Amino acid sequence: MRKSKKLVLMSLAALAVLAVGAPYLAHSEERFSPVSIDYQKRQSVTVQAYGQPTLQNVDPESASATIQGIESSQCQVYGRKSDATGLATTKATKRSPLSYTLEINTDVVAHGGHFRTCATCLGNQCLAIHGNDTSATASVMASSTFTIRFDNSVPKPGDYLIDIDSSSSGVPPMISLSDGSGKATSLSPKGSAPPLLHGAPGAIYYLHVDMPASVTNGGGCCSDQKSGKAVVDIRVRKAPLLDAGYATGYIRGGRQTNGYKNVGAILIAGQMQCTGTVVGPRTVMTAAHCLYGYELDKDKFMFVLGSNYQYPVGPPSQIEDWVYPDGSDATKFKFDITNYEDDIGLLHLKAPVAVERAVLHSGPPTWAEILRDNMSLIFVGFGYNVVESEQVGIGIKREGTWQIDNITNKRISFSVPGRNTCHGDSGGPAFVEIPSGLALAAITSTGDDPCTRGTETRVDAYYTWLDGKIY
């Protein structure tokens, strides 16, 4: 019966793939992140006044320059000398390994000059006066470049977003984004979706913040001045794992289901993130990579039940905390983002959910029996199908059944032509039939890019780590 069901879910094989990375975790400075930011700045000031060679000053932090012309009237003192002043400063404060606040100030002032020449002088009197206006120019450029690098050692760093928030008065900053080849990436208007960085091993992006200012005054009277002040907040963060705007890939079929009531969707800021299964009144089991690196966004996480995350059954559940193996306890399990070892995690909800919790698999049947007898597992998760190149049904619960072909001490894997998991079901359950119903046997973890092979984390391998953490 269940064995006749077609592939269903689009599990995670690849979603995990999309998920790598790590913003800042305040209490764990040693956490590995596949993304880093380097910061460089260069301030330049150029001033020019009558009769003087151009003066330029360049400095990483603060550059300034002032110049005065050599205007001199004949016969008697008269008029004024030209002068120009420029100032450019930047200050970058690192808020976390992946966030900065940049403060920029620019100021340019130019006074033109005036002097007179005479056909002849009679004592200190000028005869046949010729008036001369002179100009002065001041220009500055406050420049900062943030270099965003993806680690070469991580096979699938995943996608990241850049949050850019700026406020300014006077001369506004110019902000641009380009990749390692120099190709520009569009920056959306303020309030719309943030720019997406497609993570790949060794990928590089450059975020440029420039604030130029220039004035020229032609003399005679008065002066010209421009100034600007800006604050730019920059933060790089992991993109939600499953969202029509960020995720790529496809799923090989699937069947919608209204069953598996204890399987729900994990959301971040209302967007699909992963799949999770209720295993305790206030505990949801998922994959560690669904949580790793999202610590700064923990307050944006929600868990919803139902067959469609957009129409949940009951109100969303707020997340109180989460935990995944970090090597700190006696079990020594530690999630490794480079190979998805120990890819298991638990969400702790602020309030209990009214749904029957899933039973954890401990056998029978044993994994050896499941493999020997060609028993199918039931995979459940949220994701999307691709129909005529269009993403369809994102965030709808789906199910599928197929057999595994390999077992290790902590993982299982499978490769079923035309019936494989793919982007969309990270953290989702693989159920096995037992005499009393279904048992949660494994968690969708990762797979290859073509979605031809999937890997799941065995739940029974982590009983010692789970002890005392489910409630």
C-alpha positions in Angstrom: 0.0 0.0 0.0 2.4 2.6 1.1 5.0 1.0 -1.1 2.9 1.8 -4.1 3.1 5.5 -3.5 5.1 7.5 -5.9 8.0 9.7 -5.0 6.7 12.4 -3.0 8.6 14.8 -1.5 11.3 16.9 -2.7 13.3 16.5 0.3 16.3 18.0 1.1 19.0 16.5 -0.7 19.8 19.8 -2.1 18.3 22.1 0.2 21.0 21.3 2.5 23.1 22.3 -0.3 21.6 25.7 -0.3 22.0 26.0 3.3 25.6 26.5 4.3 27.0 29.5 6.1 27.1 31.1 9.4 26.4 34.6 10.7 27.6 35.5 14.1 27.1 33.4 17.2 28.0 35.6 20.2 28.9 32.9 22.6 31.0 30.8 20.1 33.7 32.9 18.4 35.4 29.7 17.1 32.5 28.6 14.9 33.5 28.0 11.4 31.9 30.1 8.7 32.2 29.5 5.0 31.9 33.2 4.4 34.2 36.1 5.5 34.4 39.8 4.9 37.5 41.9 4.4 37.4 45.7 4.5 39.5 48.3 2.7 39.1 52.0 2.5 40.8 54.9 0.6 40.1 58.6 1.1 41.4 61.1 -1.4 41.3 64.9 -1.5 42.3 67.1 -4.4 42.5 70.9 -4.2 43.6 73.6 -6.6 43.9 77.3 -6.3 45.3 80.0 -8.6 49.0 79.9 -9.3 49.6 76.8 -7.2 50.3 73.2 -8.3 47.4 70.8 -7.6 47.6 69.3 -4.1 46.4 65.8 -3.4 46.2 63.8 -0.2 45.3 60.1 0.1 44.8 58.2 3.3 42.9 55.1 4.4 41.2 56.7 7.3 41.0 60.4 6.9 42.3 62.7 4.2 42.4 66.5 4.2 44.0 69.2 2.2 44.0 73.0 2.1 45.5 75.3 -0.4 45.7 79.1 -1.0 46.3 80.9 -4.3 49.1 83.4 -5.0 46.9 86.3 -6.2 48.6 89.6 -5.8 47.4 93.0 -7.0 49.8 95.5 -8.5 50.4 99.0 -6.9 48.5 98.4 -3.8 46.9 95.6 -1.7 43.6 94.7 -3.2 41.2 91.8 -3.6 41.4 88.3 -2.0 43.3 85.1 -2.5 41.6 82.0 -3.7 41.5 79.0 -1.4 40.1 75.4 -1.3 39.7 72.9 1.5 38.6 69.2 1.3 38.0 66.6 3.9 37.0 62.9 3.6 36.8 60.5 6.5 35.4 57.0 7.0 35.0 54.9 10.1 34.1 51.2 10.0 32.8 49.4 13.1 32.7 45.6 12.9 29.5 44.6 14.7 30.0 40.9 14.1 32.1 38.7 11.7 29.6 39.4 9.0 28.3 42.9 9.7 29.7 46.4 9.7 28.5 49.9 10.3 30.2 52.5 8.1 30.2 56.2 8.9 31.2 58.6 6.1 31.8 62.3 6.1 32.8 64.6 3.2 33.2 68.4 3.1 34.5 70.6 0.3 34.7 74.4 0.3 36.1 76.6 -2.5 36.6 80.4 -2.5 37.5 82.0 -5.8 40.0 84.9 -5.8 40.2 88.4 -7.3 43.1 90.6 -8.0 43.9 93.5 -10.4 46.6 94.4 -12.8 47.5 97.9 -13.9 48.8 99.4 -17.1 51.0 101.5 -15.0 51.4 102.5 -11.4 51.6 106.0 -10.1 53.0 105.6 -6.6 50.5 103.2 -5.0 47.8 104.2 -7.4 46.8 101.9 -10.3 46.1 103.5 -13.6 44.1 101.5 -16.3 42.9 98.9 -14.0 42.2 95.3 -15.2 40.2 93.1 -12.7 40.9 89.4 -12.6 38.7 86.7 -11.1 40.4 83.4 -10.3 38.9 80.0 -9.4 39.5 77.4 -6.8 38.4 73.7 -6.8 38.1 71.1 -4.1 37.1 67.5 -4.7 37.0 64.5 -2.5 36.2 60.8 -2.7 35.5 58.7 0.3 35.7 55.0 -0.8 35.2 51.8 1.0 35.2 48.2 -0.4 33.9 45.1 1.4 35.2 41.9 -0.1 33.0 38.9 0.6 34.7 35.5 0.1 33.3 32.0 0.1 35.7 29.4 1.6 37.3 27.0 -0.9 37.1 24.1 1.5 33.3 24.1 1.6 31.8 22.2 -1.3 28.4 23.9 -1.2 28.6 27.2 0.8 25.0 28.0 -0.1 23.2 31.3 -0.9 23.5 34.4 1.2 21.8 37.8 1.3 23.2 41.3 1.9 21.1 43.6 4.0 22.1 47.2 3.2 20.5 50.1 5.1 21.8 53.6 4.6 20.8 57.1 5.8 22.4 60.3 4.7 22.2 64.0 4.6 23.7 66.2 1.9 25.7 64.3 -0.7 24.4 60.7 -0.7 26.7 57.6 -1.0 26.8 55.5 -4.1 26.6 51.8 -3.4 27.4 49.0 -5.9 27.9 45.3 -5.9 29.9 43.2 -8.3 31.2 39.7 -8.5 34.8 38.5 -8.9 34.8 39.0 -12.7 33.6 42.6 -12.3 30.0 41.9 -13.4 27.6 44.3 -11.6 24.8 42.9 -9.6 21.6 44.9 -9.3 20.8 46.5 -6.0 17.0 46.6 -5.4 15.3 49.7 -4.1 15.1 50.1 -0.3 12.4 48.0 1.2 12.5 45.3 -1.5 14.3 41.9 -1.5 18.0 42.2 -0.6 20.7 41.2 -3.1 21.5 37.5 -3.4 25.0 36.1 -3.4 25.1 32.7 -5.1 27.6 30.8 -2.9 30.2 28.6 -4.6 33.6 27.5 -3.4 36.0 30.4 -3.8 33.4 32.9 -5.0 34.1 36.6 -4.4 31.9 39.6 -4.3 32.7 43.2 -3.9 30.5 45.8 -2.2 31.6 49.3 -3.0 30.5 52.4 -1.0 31.7 55.7 -2.6 30.8 59.3 -1.7 32.3 61.9 -4.0 31.9 65.7 -3.6 33.3 68.5 -5.7 32.9 72.3 -6.0 34.4 75.0 -8.1 34.1 78.7 -7.3 35.0 81.3 -10.0 35.8 84.2 -7.8 34.3 87.7 -7.6 32.5 87.0 -4.4 31.0 84.3 -2.2 32.0 80.7 -2.1 30.7 77.2 -2.8 30.4 74.3 -0.4 29.1 70.8 -0.3 29.1 68.3 2.5 27.7 64.9 3.2 27.2 62.6 6.1 26.1 58.9 5.8 25.7 55.8 7.9 25.6 52.5 6.0 24.8 49.3 7.8 25.9 46.1 6.0 25.1 42.6 7.1 25.7 39.3 5.2 23.3 36.5 6.3 22.2 33.1 5.0 19.3 33.1 2.7 16.2 31.1 3.6 16.7 27.6 2.3 13.5 27.4 0.4 12.0 30.5 -1.2 10.9 31.1 -4.7 13.2 34.1 -4.9 16.3 32.3 -3.6 16.2 28.6 -4.1 17.2 26.9 -7.3 16.7 23.3 -8.5 13.8 21.0 -9.0 11.9 18.1 -7.6 11.2 14.9 -9.4 7.5 14.6 -8.9 5.6 14.2 -5.6 2.2 13.8 -4.2 0.5 16.3 -2.0 -0.7 15.0 1.3 -2.9 16.1 4.2 -1.5 13.4 6.4 1.4 13.2 8.8 -0.1 15.8 11.1 3.0 16.1 13.2 5.2 17.2 10.2 5.3 21.0 9.8 7.1 23.8 8.1 9.9 25.9 9.6 9.7 29.5 8.5 12.1 32.4 8.7 10.5 35.8 8.4 7.5 34.1 6.8 9.6 32.3 4.2 10.0 28.6 3.8 13.2 27.4 5.5 12.9 23.7 6.3 10.7 20.8 7.4 10.4 19.6 11.0 8.7 16.8 12.9 7.1 17.2 16.4 8.8 14.7 18.7 7.8 16.2 22.0 5.1 18.6 23.3 7.4 21.5 22.7 10.2 19.9 20.6 10.6 19.7 16.8 13.3 17.6 15.2 15.0 18.9 12.0 18.4 19.1 10.4 21.3 21.0 12.0 22.0 22.8 8.8 18.5 24.4 9.0 19.7 26.2 12.2 23.4 26.5 11.9 24.4 30.1 11.1 21.0 31.6 11.7 21.6 32.5 15.3 21.1 36.2 14.7 17.7 35.5 13.1 16.5 33.2 15.7 13.6 35.5 16.7 12.4 35.4 13.1 11.8 31.6 13.2 8.4 30.1 13.4 6.9 26.6 13.2 3.5 25.9 11.6 1.4 22.8 11.1 -0.8 21.9 8.2 -0.5 20.8 4.6 0.3 24.3 3.3 2.5 26.7 5.2 0.5 29.7 3.9 -2.7 28.3 5.5 -1.5 26.7 8.7 -3.6 24.8 11.2 -3.6 26.9 14.3 -1.4 29.9 15.1 2.3 29.8 14.3 4.5 28.5 17.1 7.3 30.8 18.3 10.8 29.4 18.8 12.2 29.6 22.3 15.6 28.1 21.5 17.3 25.4 19.5 20.2 23.0 19.8 22.3 20.9 17.5 25.5 18.9 18.2 28.4 21.2 18.9 30.9 18.9 20.5 30.3 20.4 24.0 28.8 17.3 25.7 30.1 13.8 26.5 28.8 12.4 23.2 31.3 14.6 21.2 28.9 14.8 18.3 29.5 18.0 16.4 27.8 19.2 13.3 30.3 19.8 10.4 29.0 22.2 7.7 31.7 21.0 5.3 30.4 17.5 5.1 27.0 17.5 7.0 28.3 15.1 9.6 25.9 14.9 12.7 23.2 16.8 10.8 20.5 16.7 13.5 18.9 19.5 15.5 16.0 20.3 17.8 13.7 23.3 18.0 12.2 24.1 21.4 8.9 25.9 21.1 7.6 28.5 23.6 4.3 26.6 24.0 3.1 23.0 23.4 1.5 22.1 20.2 -1.7 20.0 20.1 -0.6 17.2 17.9 0.5 13.6 18.5 4.3 13.4 18.6 6.2 11.1 16.3 7.7 7.9 17.7 11.4 7.6 17.3 12.7 4.5 15.5 14.7 2.0 17.5 13.8 -1.2 15.8 12.4 -3.6 14.9 12.8 -3.6 12.0 16.5 -3.0 12.3 18.4 -1.1 9.6 19.9 -4.3 8.4 16.4 -5.8 8.1 15.1 -2.8 6.2 18.0 -3.1 3.7 17.8 -6.9 3.4 14.0 -6.9 2.9 13.9 -4.0 0.5 11.6 -2.1 2.8 10.5 1.4 1.6 10.8 4.5 3.7 8.2 7.3 3.6 9.7 10.7 3.0 7.7 13.8 3.9 8.5 17.5 3.5 7.6 20.9 2.1 8.9 22.2 -1.2 7.9 22.7 -4.8 7.6 20.9 -8.1 8.9 22.3 -11.4 6.4 22.2 -14.2 7.5 23.6 -17.5 10.5 25.3 -15.8 8.2 27.1 -13.3 8.3 26.5 -9.6 4.9 25.2 -8.5 3.4 24.5 -5.1 6.1 25.9 -2.9 5.5 25.2 0.8 3.0 22.3 0.2 3.4 19.1 2.2 4.3 16.1 0.0 5.1 12.5 0.5 7.0 9.8 -1.4 8.3 6.3 -0.8 11.4 4.5 -2.0 14.1 2.2 -0.8 17.6 2.8 0.6 20.7 1.2 -0.7 23.4 1.9 1.9 23.8 2.1 5.7 26.6 3.5 7.8 26.8 4.0 11.5 25.1 7.4 11.4 23.6 7.7 7.9 21.6 6.1 5.2 21.6 6.9 1.5 19.7 6.1 -1.6 19.6 6.6 -5.3 16.3 5.8 -7.1 16.1 6.8 -10.8 13.3 9.3 -11.3 12.2 9.2 -7.6 14.7 11.1 -5.6 14.6 13.9 -3.1 15.9 17.4 -4.1 15.7 21.0 -3.0 13.0 21.7 -0.5 12.7 19.2 2.3 15.7 19.8 4.5 15.1 18.4 8.0 12.1 16.4 6.9 11.4 13.0 8.2 11.8 9.5 6.7 9.3 7.2 8.4 9.5 3.4 8.6 6.4 1.2 9.2 6.3 -0.6 12.5 3.5 -2.8 13.9 2.0 0.2 15.8 2.2 2.7 12.9 5.1 4.8 11.8 8.4 5.6 13.4 10.7 8.5 12.6 13.8 6.8 11.4 15.9 9.4 9.6 16.1 13.1 8.7 16.7 14.5 5.3 20.2 15.9 5.2 21.9 16.4 1.8 22.6 15.0 -1.6 24.3 15.7 -4.9 23.6 18.7 -7.2 21.8 16.7 -9.9 19.5 15.2 -7.2 20.4 11.7 -8.1 21.4 10.6 -4.7 20.3 11.5 -1.2 21.6 11.1 2.3 19.7 11.0 5.6 20.8 11.2 9.2 19.8 8.2 11.3 17.9 9.2 14.4 18.8 6.0 16.4 22.5 6.9 16.2 21.9 10.0 18.4 19.9 8.7 21.3 22.7 9.6 23.7 22.7 13.1 22.4 18.9 13.4 22.4 18.7 12.3 26.0 17.2 15.0 28.1 16.7 17.4 25.1 13.2 16.4 24.1 10.4 17.8 26.2 
